[in-house]
Every structure is written in structure tokens, then in C-alpha cells.
């Protein structure tokens, strides 16, 4: 597989009130085309900052972030982003929330809504097209968030702890949904989580980060067939390996 995303010697410092905080240091990371990469690490280690640089929301202080061999300068429709917070517009329906980004880019409203309706089906929200966010459960809101990211038909899907606030059953359902979308669309996915079980369930490969300033400590391949059985001893073996690396 070809290289889709490359981070070369990337560091990031945040400076405020003459204070400097080094969030990331000397990150080297390659994500293959169509790979499902999960990043885990302790709180504050810079996982979200790393994802934001791939999205184009942040720029590195040093080093280079490349997509398809080209330097990332800004956000673009080739990268969809699913946030931890649902961040839906309360005055817009499910369909209108999903189509909003396309309309904001100047796409015809009718065509935007057509694409949004297609995404509604992909995330299992048929019948809720005209519902407003306050009537939806947390899991349904995050389905809208996933559909909103997918409506651009992006090459890369970036997911920043999207299921952290959901109950275990809903989280498991959305993990299945995410894998189903990935398998059908063949997007490249970069997914951040604190949950090691979630990482092993989803990932082709897991990147493990250190305490701040965050660096990539190790990579663990997850060569388990899908769908994965969380009770399988091999699953637990990979889980224990990742947990042991997180402890030091």
C-alpha cells in the first residue's frame, strides 16, 4: 500500500504570555492508504494536536505534514473530521446539519441535501432526517457527526475520541458502524482514543505515545481477523501488550 499521510520530524510548541509548552516532539509517522490507525496515549500527550495538524487546523512548529506527498497547509474536503463534542447546530435538522458544510462551500442546496440523504442511510438515521438535535440521544448525535464528516466523500477520516462520552453499548454499536463505513468506503482512518479495548477492536495498527512532549513510543500491529472477539485470548494478549507499553 502507498503512503497516505507522512509526518516528518514534527514538533509543536504553544506559546502564550511568554510561556512555551512543547506538546509534540520529533514525531515520525506514516499512515498507509486505507489503513485504520488508532493512536493511544496518556492525557495531555498531544494526540489531538497531532490530529489537528493532519486536519490542517494547526501547523507544526517544525517538521512537515504531508498528504499524498503534498504539504498540508489548511483544512480541506479530502479530510473529514469527527469531533469528541457533537457540535451540532440546534436550529438545523439532522439533514440540514449534514448538508451544512457543502452549502457553506457554495454547493447547490438541492444537491447538498441529496448527498446528505445518502449519508443518513449510511449511519442508520433513516426516519430522523427532520429531527432536531435536542430530540436525539448522544449516540444518534454522533451518527450525525460521522455523516457530516462523510458527506464530502473524504479520502481520510479523522476521529478525535468520538465515543468517549457514550455508554458502553452505544459505543460498541458505533464502533461497528465505523468499521462498516471504513470497509465500504476504503477511507484511511486515524482514530484517537483512551480506551485500549476500543483500539484493539478497531485498529490495523496502534501507535502508542509518551507523556508530553508527546513522541511515538511504539507501534503494535493487530493481526486479528474481523469481526473481532473481545473474549479471544489473542485479543487480550494484544491489549495487555499495549497496556504494558502505556505504563512506562
C-alpha positions in Angstrom: 0.0 0.0 0.0 1.1 3.5 -0.7 1.9 6.1 2.0 -1.2 8.3 2.5 -0.1 10.6 5.4 3.5 11.3 6.4 4.7 13.3 9.4 8.4 14.0 9.3 10.3 15.2 12.4 7.2 17.1 13.6 7.3 19.2 16.7 4.7 21.6 18.1 5.1 24.3 20.7 2.3 26.6 22.1 3.4 30.0 23.3 1.3 32.2 25.5 2.2 35.0 28.0 5.8 34.4 27.2 5.4 30.7 28.3 6.2 27.9 26.0 4.7 24.4 26.2 6.1 21.7 24.0 3.2 19.5 23.0 4.8 17.2 20.5 8.5 16.4 19.8 10.2 14.7 16.8 7.1 12.8 15.6 7.7 10.5 12.7 4.6 8.8 11.5 3.5 7.2 8.2 -0.1 6.1 7.7 -0.8 3.8 4.7 -3.6 4.3 2.2 -6.7 2.5 3.5 -5.2 1.8 6.9 -7.1 2.1 10.1 -4.6 3.6 12.6 -5.5 4.2 16.2 -3.4 6.5 18.4 -3.4 5.9 22.2 -1.5 7.7 24.9 -1.9 9.5 28.3 -4.0 12.6 28.7 -2.2 15.8 27.6 0.4 13.9 25.4 -0.6 15.8 22.2 -2.8 13.2 20.5 -5.5 15.8 19.5 -2.8 18.3 18.5 -1.3 15.7 16.1 -4.7 15.0 14.6 -5.4 18.7 14.3 -2.2 19.1 12.2 -3.3 16.4 9.8 -6.7 18.1 9.6 -4.9 21.4 8.8 -6.3 23.2 11.9 -2.8 23.5 13.4 0.6 24.0 11.8 3.7 22.3 13.2 6.4 24.5 14.8 8.9 22.4 12.9 8.8 19.4 10.5 6.4 18.6 7.7 2.9 17.0 7.5 2.2 15.5 4.1 -1.0 14.1 2.5 -0.5 12.3 -0.8 3.0 13.7 -0.9 1.8 17.4 -0.6 2.3 19.6 2.4 -0.9 20.2 4.4 -1.5 23.9 4.7 -5.2 24.2 5.6 -8.3 22.1 6.1 -9.9 20.6 3.0 -12.7 18.3 1.9 -10.3 15.5 1.4 -10.2 15.1 5.2 -13.4 14.5 7.2 -13.2 15.2 11.0 -15.4 13.7 13.7 -15.1 15.7 17.0 -15.4 14.5 20.5 -18.2 17.0 21.2 -21.2 16.7 18.9 -21.2 20.4 18.0 -24.5 20.3 16.0 -26.4 23.4 15.1 -29.6 23.2 17.3 -31.7 25.2 14.9 -31.0 22.8 12.0 -32.5 19.4 11.4 -30.4 16.2 11.0 -30.4 16.6 7.2 -29.6 20.3 7.4 -26.7 19.7 9.8 -25.2 17.1 7.5 -25.6 19.3 4.4 -24.4 22.5 6.1 -20.7 22.2 5.1 -21.5 21.5 1.5 -23.8 24.5 1.3 -21.2 26.7 3.0 -18.7 25.8 0.3 -21.2 27.0 -2.3 -22.7 23.8 -3.5 -26.3 23.8 -4.7 -28.7 23.3 -1.9 -30.7 20.6 -3.6 -27.5 18.7 -4.5 -26.2 19.1 -0.9 -29.4 17.7 0.6 -29.3 14.8 -1.9 -25.8 13.9 -0.7 -26.9 14.3 2.9 -29.8 11.9 2.5 -27.4 9.3 1.2 -25.2 9.7 4.3 -28.3 9.4 6.6 -28.7 5.8 5.3 -25.1 5.0 5.8 -25.2 5.9 9.6 -28.7 4.3 10.2 -30.7 7.5 10.8 -33.5 6.9 8.3 -36.7 8.4 9.6 -34.9 11.1 11.6 -34.0 13.4 8.7 -36.2 16.2 10.0 -35.4 15.7 13.7 -33.7 18.5 15.7 -30.6 17.7 17.8 -32.4 18.2 21.2 -34.6 15.2 20.4 -31.6 12.9 19.7 -29.7 10.6 22.0 -25.9 11.0 22.3 -25.3 8.1 20.0 -27.6 9.5 17.4 -25.9 12.9 17.6 -22.6 11.3 17.0 -24.0 9.4 14.0 -24.9 12.8 12.6 -21.3 13.9 13.3 -20.0 10.9 11.3 -22.4 11.6 8.5 -21.4 15.2 8.4 -17.7 14.2 8.0 -18.6 11.6 5.3 -20.7 13.8 3.2 -17.6 15.2 1.4 -16.6 11.7 0.5 -13.2 12.3 2.0 -10.0 10.3 1.4 -9.1 10.4 5.1 -11.4 10.2 8.1 -10.0 11.8 11.3 -11.8 10.9 14.6 -10.9 12.5 17.9 -12.2 10.3 20.8 -15.7 10.3 19.2 -17.3 7.8 21.5 -15.8 8.8 24.9 -19.0 10.3 26.3 -21.2 7.4 25.3 -22.3 4.3 27.3 -20.6 1.0 26.5 -23.4 -0.5 24.4 -23.8 2.6 22.2 -20.0 2.9 21.9 -19.9 -0.7 20.7 -22.6 -0.1 18.1 -20.8 3.0 16.8 -17.5 1.1 16.6 -19.3 -1.5 14.4 -20.8 1.4 12.3 -17.4 3.0 11.8 -15.8 -0.3 10.7 -18.7 -0.9 8.3 -18.2 2.6 6.7 -14.4 2.1 6.5 -14.8 -1.3 4.9 -17.2 0.0 2.3 -15.5 3.3 1.5 -11.9 2.3 1.9 -11.0 5.6 3.6 -7.8 6.0 5.5 -8.8 6.4 9.2 -6.8 8.0 12.0 -8.7 7.5 15.3 -7.8 8.7 18.8 -8.9 7.0 21.9 -8.0 6.5 25.6 -9.7 3.1 25.5 -7.3 0.3 24.8 -10.1 -2.2 24.2 -11.5 0.1 21.6 -8.1 0.5 20.0 -7.6 -3.3 19.7 -11.1 -3.8 18.4 -10.8 -1.2 15.6 -7.2 -0.9 14.5 -5.0 -2.4 11.9 -2.1 -0.8 13.9 -1.9 1.1 17.1 0.5 4.0 17.7 1.5 4.5 21.4 2.5 7.9 22.5 4.5 9.0 25.5 3.8 11.7 28.1 4.2 15.3 27.0 6.1 16.3 25.0 4.4 13.5 23.0 6.5 11.3 20.8 5.7 8.0 19.2 6.9 5.3 21.6 6.0 2.2 19.7 3.7 0.6 17.1 1.7 -2.5 17.7 0.2 -4.4 14.8 -3.2 -6.0 15.4 -3.3 -9.1 13.0 -6.7 -10.3 14.2 -9.4 -11.2 11.7 -12.6 -9.1 11.8 -15.1 -9.2 13.3 -13.1 -9.4 16.4 -14.0 -11.3 19.6 -13.2 -9.3 22.7 -13.1 -12.6 24.7 -10.5 -14.2 22.5 -7.2 -14.8 24.3 -5.3 -13.3 21.3 -7.4 -10.1 21.7 -6.4 -9.9 25.3 -2.8 -10.6 24.5 -2.6 -7.6 22.2 -4.5 -5.5 24.8 -2.0 -6.4 27.6 0.9 -5.6 25.3 -0.4 -2.1 24.7 -1.3 -1.5 28.4 2.3 -2.6 29.4 3.8 0.0 27.0 1.5 2.7 28.3 2.7 2.1 31.9 6.3 3.3 31.3 
